[in-house]
């Protein structure tokens, strides 16, 4: 929030204690540019991916997730639902 932009090589990974829809939802209040949001289950399989637009009240994954990534919108071109990711 409150940042003017997000470089293409930066992002945030959020980790929750368990799988949830509610605890992995986000808002875009006080955000001034769109971002990619990728939700992953406990096995790091992508369960949802969305373009989150500024000033929207809520984005909720279609399925429970344990992790979610907020990054530059370019990420949506490289990741699809069903992909398995690895953190290195």
C-alpha positions in Angstrom: 0.0 0.0 0.0 1.0 3.6 -0.7 3.8 2.6 -3.1 3.8 4.4 -6.5 4.9 1.3 -8.5 6.3 -2.2 -8.2 9.4 -3.3 -10.2 9.0 -6.4 -12.4 11.6 -8.3 -10.3 9.9 -7.7 -6.9 7.0 -9.2 -5.0 5.8 -10.5 -1.7 5.1 -14.0 -0.6 2.5 -14.4 2.2 2.4 -17.6 4.3 -0.6 -18.6 6.4 -0.7 -21.4 9.1 -3.2 -23.5 7.1 -5.4 -23.6 4.1 -8.1 -21.0 4.0 -10.2 -18.8 1.7 -10.9 -16.0 4.2 -7.3 -15.7 5.6 -5.8 -15.4 2.1 -8.2 -12.8 0.7 -6.8 -9.3 0.0 -7.9 -5.8 -0.5 -6.5 -3.1 -2.8 -7.4 0.0 -0.7 -4.7 2.6 -0.8 -3.0 0.8 -3.8 -2.4 3.0 -6.8 -1.5 0.4 -9.5 -2.7 -3.2 -10.4 -0.8 -6.3 -9.2 -0.9 -10.0 -10.0 -2.1 -12.2 -7.1 -1.3 -15.9 -7.2 -2.8 -18.2 -4.6 -1.2 -21.6 -3.9 -2.3 -24.6 -1.8 -0.1 -26.4 0.8 1.6 -28.3 -2.1 2.5 -25.0 -3.9 0.0 -25.7 -6.7 -1.6 -22.6 -8.1 -5.3 -22.6 -7.1 -6.2 -19.2 -8.5 -4.6 -16.2 -10.2 -6.1 -12.7 -10.6 -5.3 -9.2 -11.8 -6.0 -7.1 -8.7 -7.0 -3.5 -9.6 -6.5 -0.5 -7.4 -9.0 0.5 -4.8 -11.1 -2.7 -4.9 -12.5 -3.9 -1.6 -11.8 -7.6 -1.9 -10.2 -10.4 -3.9 -10.9 -13.9 -2.7 -9.4 -17.1 -4.1 -11.7 -19.7 -5.7 -10.3 -22.4 -3.5 -8.5 -22.6 -0.2 -4.9 -21.5 -0.2 -2.0 -21.4 2.2 0.3 -19.0 0.3 -0.3 -16.1 -2.0 2.1 -14.0 -4.0 1.6 -10.3 -4.9 3.8 -9.2 -7.7 4.0 -7.2 -11.0 1.2 -8.0 -13.4 3.8 -9.7 -15.7 3.6 -12.8 -13.4 0.1 -13.6 -14.8 1.7 -14.3 -18.2 4.1 -16.9 -16.7 1.8 -18.7 -14.1 -1.4 -20.6 -14.7 -3.9 -22.4 -12.4 -2.7 -26.0 -11.9 1.0 -25.1 -12.1 3.2 -26.3 -9.3 5.7 -23.7 -8.1 8.9 -24.1 -6.1 10.5 -21.5 -3.8 14.3 -21.3 -4.1 
